[in-house]
Structures are given as structure tokens and as C-alpha cells.
Amino acid sequence: MASSSSTYRSSSSSDGGNPTDSAVAVDERKRKRMLSNRESARRSRMRKQKHVDDLTAQINQLSSDNRQILTSLTVTSQLYMKIQAENSILAAQMSELSTRLESLNEIVDLVTTTNGAGFGGVDQIDGCGFDDRTVGINSDGYYDDMMSGVNPWGGSVYTNQPIMANDINMY
């Protein structure tokens, strides 16, 4: 800038102009440059403030998204734990029912092997293969059950007890 100032002075002095006019022109340029610098600084501050505002808005949006994700994760974890508990209950019930089925199959195998070929061709009470002559009253007048040795729970073969799962709410 010093070179342009000196060039300007030398050209105005060659014109034979007044030295005070050149000082006024230099002052005018300084004033315009100061105004230009102020305007540039103002625009820079505005850009910086806009950038800070944008970052603040982004922080707020990301914080909101984070809260939603945490809420969703909490709900999902609770549902997972509930389903895992239900699954454990169902696995225990399946094990219990499998054991009961195995016991019942052993009883059926024992009954069929005890009676030879089974109950085929014999009168049946309920179509389940049980002979209507297996239960009766003995000579003493007491209830006689020929299958009582086969049934580990005691009583008659005809005593059908439903297989029920544990009394646990599955909700």
C-alpha cells in the first residue's frame, strides 16, 4: 500500500496539484478501507454466529435422537427379558411334559408286554384298548383292579387324570 500511496503522490505532484488534496484522498481511502474492514468483520461474526447456532441446533437434535434411542433400547430390553422368562417357563413345562409322556409310554409298553398281544379282539369299554373285565369286585366284596400293579399312581386304570402344566401365568 505504501507503493500505491507514493505513486499517487508522485503523480499528483507531477500534475502540480495541491499537497493537501492528496492527503484528503489518502484519508478518504483509509476511511473506505476501515469501513470495508468493519463490514468484513461484521460478516465474519455473522457467519461465525450462524455456524454456532447451526451446531447448537444439531446438538439439540442429536440429544433428542439419543433419548429416543435410549427409550427404545430400554423397552426392547424389557421385552427381551419378558420373552426370555416366558421361554424358560415353556422349556421347563416341555421338560415336565416330556418326562410325563415318557412315563406314560413306559406304562403302555408294560401293559402291552404284560398282556401279550394286547387287548385286541376283547370287548372294550371306551375304545381305548382296556378290557372291561380287568376291573371288578373280588370275592371279599372289595374293589379289584387287576391293573393296580401296573399303575404307579395307584387306583384304577380308568382313572384318567389330565396332564396339566404348572399353574404359572404366562403373561
Phi and psi in degrees as a GROMACS rama.xvg file:
@    title "Ramachandran Plot"
@    xaxis  label "Phi"
@    yaxis  label "Psi"
@TYPE xy
-64.3608  -35.5682  ALA-2
-70.123  -38.1927  SER-3
-69.5331  -34.0756  SER-4
-66.3196  -42.7674  SER-5
-70.9539  -32.8164  SER-6
-65.3641  -41.8738  THR-7
-64.1698  -40.8818  TYR-8
-67.4148  -41.6403  ARG-9
-68.0421  -35.0129  SER-10
-72.8554  -36.3732  SER-11
-73.6996  -29.2064  SER-12
-74.2442  -26.7121  SER-13
-74.0898  -25.8426  SER-14
-75.8021  -15.0186  ASP-15
81.5085  24.0498  GLY-16
-78.6556  175.667  GLY-17
-78.7076  132.946  ASN-18
-64.8862  -24.8775  PRO-19
-72.251  -28.4762  THR-20
-65.8706  -37.4376  ASP-21
-68.9855  -36.286  SER-22
-66.52  -37.5375  ALA-23
-66.6107  -40.2409  VAL-24
-65.9768  -39.1314  ALA-25
-66.5049  -43.4916  VAL-26
-62.317  -39.4447  ASP-27
-63.9252  -42.3819  GLU-28
-65.1203  -40.5954  ARG-29
-61.6503  -42.6777  LYS-30
-64.0882  -44.0309  ARG-31
-63.8284  -40.0937  LYS-32
-65.6695  -41.0854  ARG-33
-61.8241  -44.1132  MET-34
-62.6088  -42.3707  LEU-35
-63.1876  -43.4046  SER-36
-63.9445  -41.0393  ASN-37
-62.076  -43.9237  ARG-38
-64.1203  -41.6335  GLU-39
-63.1605  -43.4074  SER-40
-63.8645  -39.2805  ALA-41
-63.2305  -44.8241  ARG-42
-63.0536  -39.8976  ARG-43
-63.2159  -43.4348  SER-44
-63.6434  -38.6838  ARG-45
-65.3716  -43.013  MET-46
-62.226  -42.8094  ARG-47
-62.7143  -43.8441  LYS-48
-64.3143  -40.2802  GLN-49
-63.5568  -41.3594  LYS-50
-62.706  -43.1673  HIS-51
-63.7395  -42.0497  VAL-52
-63.1827  -41.5951  ASP-53
-63.2874  -42.5581  ASP-54
-64.8399  -38.6337  LEU-55
-63.8979  -43.2203  THR-56
-63.3028  -39.9892  ALA-57
-65.282  -40.6891  GLN-58
-59.943  -45.575  ILE-59
-61.9874  -42.4361  ASN-60
-65.5604  -44.6295  GLN-61
-66.5725  -35.7149  LEU-62
-64.7038  -41.4619  SER-63
-63.7968  -45.1553  SER-64
-60.7447  -40.3911  ASP-65
-62.598  -42.638  ASN-66
-62.8981  -41.8843  ARG-67
-64.3534  -41.0452  GLN-68
-65.5152  -42.485  ILE-69
-63.039  -40.5155  LEU-70
-63.1264  -45.6317  THR-71
-62.4515  -40.5842  SER-72
-64.2773  -40.6224  LEU-73
-63.1453  -46.265  THR-74
-62.5706  -44.3755  VAL-75
-63.8874  -40.168  THR-76
-63.6499  -41.2358  SER-77
-64.7003  -42.2592  GLN-78
-64.0469  -39.6254  LEU-79
-61.6376  -45.4636  TYR-80
-63.4538  -39.4806  MET-81
-64.5329  -45  LYS-82
-67.1607  -37.621  ILE-83
-63.3757  -40.3466  GLN-84
-64.5475  -43.7021  ALA-85
-62.5018  -39.715  GLU-86
-63.4081  -40.0901  ASN-87
-63.1666  -42.1267  SER-88
-62.5591  -45.5553  ILE-89
-64.4686  -36.924  LEU-90
-65.0161  -41.2314  ALA-91
-65.353  -41.7985  ALA-92
-65.3404  -39.6711  GLN-93
-62.9337  -42.3891  MET-94
-62.0179  -44.7322  SER-95
-62.2657  -45.5439  GLU-96
-67.1899  -35.9123  LEU-97
-63.8332  -41.5651  SER-98
-63.4137  -43.2991  THR-99
-64.0436  -42.1098  ARG-100
-63.5641  -40.9687  LEU-101
-61.2994  -43.1902  GLU-102
-63.6041  -43.1901  SER-103
-65.3581  -38.5136  LEU-104
-65.2306  -37.3777  ASN-105
-63.176  -40.6437  GLU-106
-64.1619  -44.6363  ILE-107
-62.4809  -42.3051  VAL-108
-61.7399  -41.3468  ASP-109
-65.1476  -41.2833  LEU-110
-64.9579  -44.2497  VAL-111
-69.7406  -34.4972  THR-112
-75.7012  -30.883  THR-113
-68.5529  -37.7038  THR-114
-96.1561  13.2856  ASN-115
76.438  -110.418  GLY-116
-84.2472  5.59747  ALA-117
95.3101  -156.147  GLY-118
-105.058  18.5027  PHE-119
-61.6093  136.929  GLY-120
80.5028  -0.484136  GLY-121
-100.278  149.26  VAL-122
-58.0583  138.821  ASP-123
-120.154  145.321  GLN-124
-79.9941  -53.1309  ILE-125
-121.082  13.6339  ASP-126
77.7525  8.86113  GLY-127
-96.676  2.04533  CYS-128
94.8075  7.8999  GLY-129
-94.5367  132.164  PHE-130
-74.037  133.438  ASP-131
-72.4587  -5.61768  ASP-132
-97.6168  3.31125  ARG-133
-80.0097  -15.1283  THR-134
-122.439  138.16  VAL-135
-171.546  -172.203  GLY-136
-106.479  128.669  ILE-137
-78.6327  -177.27  ASN-138
-67.1959  -22.0112  SER-139
-81.8188  -6.0451  ASP-140
87.9706  6.78621  GLY-141
-96.1072  159.757  TYR-142
-65.1133  128.782  TYR-143
-116.175  127.237  ASP-144
-126.852  108.941  ASP-145
-69.3158  -17.6727  MET-146
-99.2028  5.95815  MET-147
-63.0274  -27.2594  SER-148
-72.9807  -20.0712  GLY-149
-87.5235  -34.2307  VAL-150
-84.947  110.142  ASN-151
-69.7619  -16.1019  PRO-152
-90.5883  -1.85476  TRP-153
78.3768  169.538  GLY-154
80.3333  -168.267  GLY-155
-77.9903  155.364  SER-156
-67.0325  -26.8698  VAL-157
-78.6815  -7.07229  TYR-158
-76.2409  95.9218  THR-159
-88.6596  119.606  ASN-160
-110.195  127.864  GLN-161
-68.4892  146.755  PRO-162
-86.2677  118.725  ILE-163
-122.836  143.052  MET-164
-74.0995  166.356  ALA-165
-56.7172  152.504  ASN-166
-83.2365  72.9971  ASP-167
-123.178  128.802  ILE-168
-68.4287  136.593  ASN-169
-106.952  33.9847  MET-170
